[in-house]
Structure formats: C-alpha cells, structure tokens
C-alpha cells in the first residue's frame, strides 16, 4: 500500500506523475531482451508479453524467487508493496538483475478505503494512475467472463432446463469490481414470465471470483479453458454437479480472457521491469499474482521478487500451500515486512499515540512478528525481516527490534526505500542475497494432498493460527464429505478469514492462541482446484466506508488525475 513514512510535501501520485518513464518497448529490449514484435503495447508505458514468446522461454534456467510477506496488517501501515518495489530496485542497485511480480489492484478498494497497489513514495510502479484504475482491462475481462457464465445459467433454465438445474442450488453468484454492500444478497428475474424464474442470488467483488483464481493459476490458454470448463455452477435435484462445460460456456469465456492472460509489463520509478498481472485478495482467495507472470519472470531475471497478500498467515501460507503446490515453484528466501508503528499497535497502542516511544508496547507487539517468523520457518524457509523506517522511530525502539529478531535467529534490517528508492533498501537486498547464497531454504508443504479436507483446515488453524481447534457444524462437515465423494479430497484448502488477526476476531491483535476458528461455510472451486473455507464474519463483497476515497478523487481541467493516493 502507499507509504506514509515521512513528512513529504509530495503525494504518491505527484511523485509518479513527475517521474521520467522509459518507453516500454525500449526498456523491454534493453533490460529483458524482449524484441518489440513480442510485445503488444497499450500506449507508451504498458505492454503485454505475447504467449508465443513465453512458450519460447521454456528451456531457459530459472532465477531465484523471493517472497515478500508481512506481519498481520494494522491501520498504521506496513508497506509490503512498497518494500517489494524498493527491494527489487535495491537488488539492481547492488548490481543484480532483478524484476518484480505484483498483483493488479481492484477498483473497489481504490475508490473505497484509501490505498492502492502500486507502492508508494520513491518505491512505486508506474504509470501509477493506470495501474490503480482500468490498467489494460484484465479485471473487466474477468468480470465479463464470470457474468457471461451467470447469464448462460439463467438462460439455460429459462429455455427448458435440459440439464435439470435446481434453481435453489445454483452455486454461481455474479460479480462487480466495486465495493457495493447492497448487492451482497439480491433476488433476480423479477418482473414476470418473460424475465425467467425468480431466485435468490448475490454479487461478490470480482477479485473473489473463481475466474480470477483460475486466471492466476492457469499455465496457458488450453489450461485456462479446461479449468473454466470444470467450474461447478449448480446442482440438480439429485445433487449431481453441473459444470460450465455442460453449458458450453468455457469456449466463449476463454475468448473474453484470451488477451488478458498475457502478463502486463510496466516499470518502477527507477526503470526496473515489473509484471503486474492478476489480483485475488488474500483474505477471501489465494492472494498471489498470476503463475504465468511469475514463471515468465524467472526465465528473464536472476532474481524475481513477488508479493503475497496481507500477512504471512494468509497470503504467505496460500502462496506455498496452493500456488507452489500446484506449480512446483519454491521461494529461495522470504522477506517479512513490519514497521515499529504497527508492532506498537499490536502491543496495544492507539493510532494517535504511535509517534511516542513505547518500548513496553513494542516488546508486547513483537509477539506478532515472532509468530510469523516461526510460521515461515515451519515451511522450511529462511526469513529476513525488513523494517520500514518512520521518522518517529527512536534508536531504542530500533535496537529492541533488532535484538528481539537476533534472538529468533533472523536478521532485522532497517529500510528507507519510501524516501530514497532502491538505495534505501540496499542493506535488505544484501541480506536477502546472503540468505539465498547460503541455500538453507528447503520448502516443505504444511499438509499432504491425501489428508481429509476437514483435517487440512484444522492443520492450518492449529499450526499457523495457533487455534485450539476448529468448529464446523454438520452441514459444513457433510458438504466437505460430499466434495470428497466427488473426487476433490486431494485439493488444497483456501481459508477466507479476517486479515487483521491470527484469530477470526479482527480486534484480537498481537499473537492470540487457543481460540476456536469457526468454519461458517465451504465452497468448492473445482476449476481453480481448491476448497474455500469461509471462517468468521468475512465478506466476499466489501462495503464502502463512511467517507469513501471516491469523494476526493477528481480530474483537473488539463486531464491530470488528483486525489488518488
């Protein structure tokens, strides 16, 4: 998210608008060796890399993969995306060949809770406004493909329902890429016989769509089409699943996604190449950029820095147990991002009091960071802690964090990339390279494929969240048993829960233990190849805050966007 570390008269958008950008065709040729004929330009500073070119890279060796995750997020801000950008610039600054892979931002949060997904300060990807708004249209394509399937389901029922879909058991909701709580639950097809059969329906935000998950996990166009065909959209009265392929929907959905599937190439303020592609949220989905972007970057650079959404208990766990499990990817190092401000919040300090030194609260808040360090080590990976420096951080506070991390056997490095760009994160880059060169990271998955689905959920709850147990009523258990009977017992699970706490209570800061994780419902994402366990009060359609960011976003007479971060 956008950084706010220092008193700087310039906003993120001003810094981005004043940046001198390189023409993307020129940058791609010089930095990555990609010839212009292998790019589809979207203006001067954005381009998609052709699928034919990506196929031609298959025999090349892979670079090293660095995963950036964080402590449990707080309103104080951690700066995970900013660190991902700054670290990649820093790797280039110290003489390495590096590029980064990020998710695309959703329009909903951009116009809702203030905060984008292009970094901040002098560690940003540009063109920042484009990236945080429509970009290359990928999300519109995903929403259109999803809603085409919705339309085909209702159309099939209207024209005789040859597949025998039970209108009470349609499992495919609609989507829109905007925060709109009024659409969470709706009744569709009102208005008489000509409009079809009324039924209860609802909307999720586009980033929660299974089409988004499929898009981010697909290896190529054929894999995309197969996965789309495997989506279970509804059940018959006999509880027999009905797939998108039976509605002959997957071909036309793939057509809508064909161009979007190619990764988007942009650059940082310092001219570092960046792929920004795909964007599932990590609290309700698997929270990683596309497999295609990551695997392509590994063929083009010696070091690839990528980010998983929210804390290491959410995006980090899903990156390993879902994305790595399905692709064979393995991180060579993990960077855990924290701020002294955020750690003090985890220790009980209110946001308005964060500028005052408070060693006692900081020491208490370190429990959250410690838990994340322990969790990363459970996966067999070696973490480096990157502390985003704020002007109010005191020497005593910095010393406490460094000492506490040393006791955990990890290095804590102060970083100032928000103010200084790549140069400000050079020490973090050196620490990461050292960890990679030592080669001690040997990734292991948290649970085996053949573990029952309920036990997979319990394993994550106990091992990662430190819960005493899970609670799941008979309907949830029966649903999981039915998924296993359908042949989906071997898939990973994707926990949908609050990002603000290890528990399902967003107000339980620090490192709560011995709590109960309640599984409210489970959903089968047969095309993506995982089961979603919805825990606590998590929403798959966010609402807008009392004062949405949209209220302050505007465009000046000269066409310049203002108020966007």
N, C-alpha and C positions, 0 to 999 in steps of 0.2 A: 504494500500500500504506500501511498505518498508519504514522504518523510516530513517530519516537523522538528528535527533535532535542534536547529539553531535559529537565532534571530536573523532572518534573511529577508531583505526588502522584496525579493523576487519570489513570486509563487512558482509552483512546478510548471504551470502552463506557460508562464513568461519565459522561464529558462528554456523550455522545449521550443517555443516559438522563435527565440533568438539564436538557437543553435544553427551552425552551418552544417547542413546534411550533405552527404555524398550521394550522387545519383546511384540508385540501387544496382543498375546494370554494371556500372563501373566498379563498385565495391565488391559485387559478387565475383567478378572476373579476377580482381586483384587479390582479395583475401581468401577466396574459396576455390578459385579456378573454374568457376561455372561460366560457360560461354553464354552470350546473350540469347542464342537460339534455344537454350534450355530453360529460359525464364518467360513467364507471362506477366508483363508489367501492369501494375494498377497505378497509373500515374508515374511520377519520377522516383518515389521513395519507398514503394512497396512492390513486391513481385511474388508470384507463386512459382515454385520449382516444379518442372514437369515430371510426371510419373515415369516416363521413359528414361529420363536422366537418372532418377532414383534407382531404377532397376539396374542401370549400368554400373552402379557403385557396389553391387553385392559382393564382389570378390575382394574388396578392399579391407584391410585390418581396421579394427575399432580403436578409437581413442579411449581415454579414461573418463568414467562417468562420476560426477559429483552431485549428490543430492542435497538440496538446501531445504531444511525444515525449521521448526521453531518451537518455543515454549507455548503453552496454552495462551491464546490471544487475549489481550485486555484493551480497554479503551485508551490506554496510554500509548499503544502502538509499539510494534516490534520491528517493522521494516524488513520483512522477509524478501519481498520482490526487489526492494532497493538493494538488499545485500546480494541477491542473485546477480543483479546487473553489475553492481560495484565489484564483486568478486571476479566476474568474467573479465571486466575491464582491467582489473588488477593482475590477473594471470597474463594478459597480453602486455601489461606494463612491465612485468618482470621477465619478459622475453619468451613466453609460451604462446602456442597457437590455440586459442580458445574461442568457443562460441556458446551461446546460451539458448535454452528452450523454455518458453513460458506458455502459460495458458492465455487464451483471449478473454478479456473482461466481458461480463454480462451487462447489458444496458440497465437492467433493473437496479442493481446497487449503484451504478454510476449516477442515476437520477434519484436514488433513494438515500441511503446512508452515504455520506461523502467519502470517497475513496475509490481510486481506480486500480489498475493492474499493470501500470507501465513503469513502476519505480517512482523515485522522487528526487528532488534536488538535482545534484550533478551525477546521479546514477539512474538515468532514465533511458527507456527505449523510445525512439521517435519514428514517425510522426505521432506524437502522444495523443492529439485530439482524435485522429483517425482510429488509432488502436482502441481507445476508450469509447468510441461511438460505433459506426457501422463497419469500419475496417474494410475487409474485402467481401463482406456479405455472407461469411460462413454461417453465422448464427441464424440469419434469415433463411438460408437454405435448409438448415437443420429443423427449424420451426416449420417450414413449408412441407418438408418430407414427413415430419411427425403428423401434422394436421391433415395431410393428404390421406394418410392411413386412417385417421379418425373419420374423415368423410367417407372413405370406402367402406368402413364397417357399417355406419348408419345407412349408407346407400344399399348395401347388400341386404340388410334387414328389411328395408323398405320394399325392395323388389323381390320379395318372396322368401328370403332367408333360407336358401337351399342348404346351407351348412348347419342349420338348426341352432344358431347362436341364441343363448338365453340372454335376453335384454337385461336381466338382473345380474348377469355375470360378465359384463363387458369390463375388461381389466385395463383398457387403454384410455387414459384421460387425454385432454387436449393441452396445448402449451402456448405460452406467450412470453417473450423475453422482456417482461416488465413486472415490477412488484405490484400486484393488484389483489388484495385480500378478498375483494368482493367476488372473485371468480373461483375461490377455493372449492366451493360446492355450488352447483347450479342444476337446474332441470332443463334439459334440451328438448327440441322438437315439439314445443307448444304451438298452438295456433291452428289445430285442425288436421284432418286426414292427410292433406297434401304435404304436410311438413314431416311426416313419419310418425314413429311411435315414441311418445314421451318417455324419458328415462332420466334417472339421476346421473349427473356427470360432474366434471370439475376440471380445473386447469392447474397445471404445475408450471413453474418457471422453466424456460427452455433448457437451461443448464442441468435440470433434473431429469430430462428426457432420456429414455433408454437409447434413443437415436444418437444423442450426444455421447453416451458411454460407448456405443458401438463404433461411432465415428472415430473416437480416440483410441480404440483397441484394434481397429481393422488394419491389416498388413498391406492390403492392396484393394483394387476395385472389386475383384471377384470375392475376396473375403468379406468385404463390406456388403455385397449383395446377398451372400449366403447368410450372414448374421442377421440382416434385415428380414430375410425370409423366415428365420427361426423365431422371430418375436411372437410370443403368445398374446393374442389380443383379447381373447374371450374364451368362455367355456360353454359347452352345450348343457342341456338339462341333465344329461348323463355324466356331467363333469369331464367330458372329453375336451382337451385343449384345441383351440382353433388358432392357426398360425397365419402370419401376414402372407406367406407364400400361397396359402389356400385361397386367399382373396386376390391373388395375382397382383399384390401391391409392391413387392420388393423391387421389380424392374424399374417401375416409374419413380419409386423413392430414390433408387440409385442414380437415376438420371438427374434428379434435383441436386444430388450431392456430389456428382462427378467432378466438377471444377473445385468445389470446396475442399475435397480430400487432399489436394496438393498443398504442402506446407507453405506458410506465408513467411517471406524473408524481409526483415527490416534491419535496423541498426541501432546501436546505443549512441549517446551523445559523443562518445569517443571513437565512433566508427567501427565498433565490434559487431560482426554479423549476429543476428538473432532470429530464430524461428519462433513465431508466436502462432499457435495452432491448437484449436480445440479448447474447451473450458468447462468441464464439470466441476461443481462445487465439491469440496471435500467433506462438508458436514452432511450432505444428502446423497453424494455419489462418490466416485473414486478419486476425484481431485487432482488429476495429472494431465499434462498436455498430451498430444497425440503420440502414439507409438511410432508413426511414420516420421514425425519431426525428430524425435529422439534418436531413432536408429539411423536416420539420414545424417544428422549432425555428427554422430560418432564416426561416420565414414569421412567427414570433411575436416575435422579438427582433432588435435591431440588431447584436448580437454573439453568436455561438454558439461556445463553447469545447468541443472534443471531444478525445478521447484515443485514441491508437493504442498497442497493447500492446508492452511491452518496449522495446528500443532503436529508434532511427530506422532502423537497417538491417533490422529485421524489420517491426514494426507500421507504422512510417512509410512504408517502401517499399511495403508491401501496401496501405496506405490510398490511396496515389497510383496505383500501377500496377493495382490491382484495383478498389477502391471508386470512386475518382474516374473511372477509365477507363469504368466501366460506368454511371455516373450523371451525368457532366458536372459534378460538384462540383469546386470549386477552392479550396484554402486561400488566404487573404489574408495569413497570417503563420504562422510555425512557432515554437513555444517548445521549446527543448531544455533538459531538466531535468538538473541534476547536483548533487552535493554534493562538498565538498572532501574529505570522508572517502572517498567512492567513487573519486574521482580518485587519491587516495593509494594505494588498493588496486590500481588499475590500474598504479600505479607500483611495485608490489611490496611494499607494507606489509601486515603481517598484521592481522587484525581487532582483536586485543587491543592493538595499538600505535597505533591510529588517533588517539588523543587527544594524541599527542606531535607537536609541529611537525616537519614534514619537507619542506622546500622542494625538495630534490632529487627525492624520490619524487613530489611533486606535479607538478613540471615534467615528469617522465617520463610520468606518468599523463595529463597534458593531451593527449597524442597521441591518446587515445581520443576525447576531446571534439572535437579538431581534425578527426578523420576524419568524425565525424557532421556537423559544420558544413559540411565540404566536400561531403558527400553531399547534404545539404539544398539546397545551392546548385546542385548538378547538376540538381535538379528545377526550377530557376528560381525558388526560393522564398527569402525573406529570414528567417533565424532570429534570435531573441532568446534569449540564454542566461539561464536562471533558476537561481540557486544557492541551494538550501535551506540556511539558516543553522543551524549547530550551535553549541552553547555553547563547544566546544573549538576552533573555528576562530580562528586568530590573524590579526592585522592584516596581517602579512607574507604569509600564505597568501592572504588575500583580495586583496591588492594584486597578487600574482603572477597569479592567475586573471584579474583584470580587465585587466591589462596584456597577457597572452597572447591574450585574446579581442579586444582592441583591435587587435592585430597581424593577426588574422584578419578584421578589418573587421566584427565583430559586437559588440553591446553585452552585457556581462555585468552582471546586476542581482542584488543580494542580496535574498532574500525571507524573511520571518518569519511567514508565514500560519499555520504549525502552532501557534504560540503566540498570535498576535494576530488570526487570521482575515483578512478582506478587507483591513483596514487595513495588515497586514504585507506585502501583495503589491501595494500601490498603485503603487510605482515600476515594477514589472514591467508592470502594466496600462498605465501611461502610455507605456512603451517600446513595447509592442505596438500601441497606438493610433497612435503616431507612425509605425511601420513601415507600418501599414495606410493611413494618410493619405497617405504618400509614394507608395503604389501601385506599388512596384517589383517585387512578386511577380508573375511570369508563369509559371504552372505548365506544365511540359512532362513528358511521359512518358519513361521510361527506354528503352523499345523500342517499335517499331511492331507492330501486330497481325499483320502478314503475315510477321514474322520466324519461321523454324522454331523449334519448341519447344525443341530442344536448345540452339540459339543464344540463346534467351531466358534459359535457365538459366545459360549461360556468361556472358552480359552482366551479369546480376545478380552473379554470383560475382566477375567481374573488376572491374566498376565500383564496386560497393557494398562487397564484402568484401575487395577488393584481392588476390584469389587469382591465382596464376599461371595456373591452368586448372581445369577440372573433370575428374573421372574417372567414366566411365559404361560398364559392361560391355555386351556385345552384347544381353543380354536387355532392359536398360533402353532401349537405342537402338531395338531392334525394337519395344518397347512404345510408345515415342513415335511411331515411324513408323506404327504401327497406329492411334494416336489421330488422326494427321494424315490417314490414309486414310479414317477415319470422318467426317471433316469438322470436326475440332476443332483444326486447326492455328492458327487465329486467336485462340484464347483466351489470357489471361494465365497466368503460372505463379505458384504459391504455394510458396515454399521452406519446408520443415519442417526446422529445424535448431536447435541449441542457442542460447539467448538470451544466453549469458554471454560470447561471444567473436565476433569477426568471422570466425574460422575455425570448423571443426567440432569443435575441441578446446576444451571448456569451460574448461580451465585456462590457455589462451593469452590472458592479459589484455592491456590496452593496445591497440595497433594492429598486429597481425601482418599481414605481407604475404607474397606469393609462395608461399602454401600451396596445397594441392590440395583442392578440395571434391569429395568422393566422393558421387555420387548412388546411393543404395542401391536405391531402388525409386521408381516413379512410379505415381500413381493418378489416374484421370480422375474429376473431379466434374462430370459432364455437366449436372446440374441447376443447380449454382451457377455453372457456366461458367468453370472454371479447371482446370488440371492441377497436382496436388500432387507436388513432387519431395522425397522423403524423403532427407535428407543426414546422414551420420554416424550416431551412435547414438541419434538422437532417438526417444522413445517416444510413442505416441498413447494410452497408458494409463499414467499415473504410478503410482508406488508410494507407500506411506506411509513417513515417516522413522522412525528408531528410537523416538523419543518423539513420537507424533502430537499435534497440538493438541487432538484429541478427548479426550485424557486429562485436560485441565484445564478443559474446558467443562462447565458444570453449570447447574442451575436451582435457585434458592433457594425456601424454603417459600412466599414471597409471589409466586412466579411470575417473579421477575426473573432474567434470564439473566446468568451470571457467567463470566469466563474467556474470553470471545470478544473477543480483542484488547484 
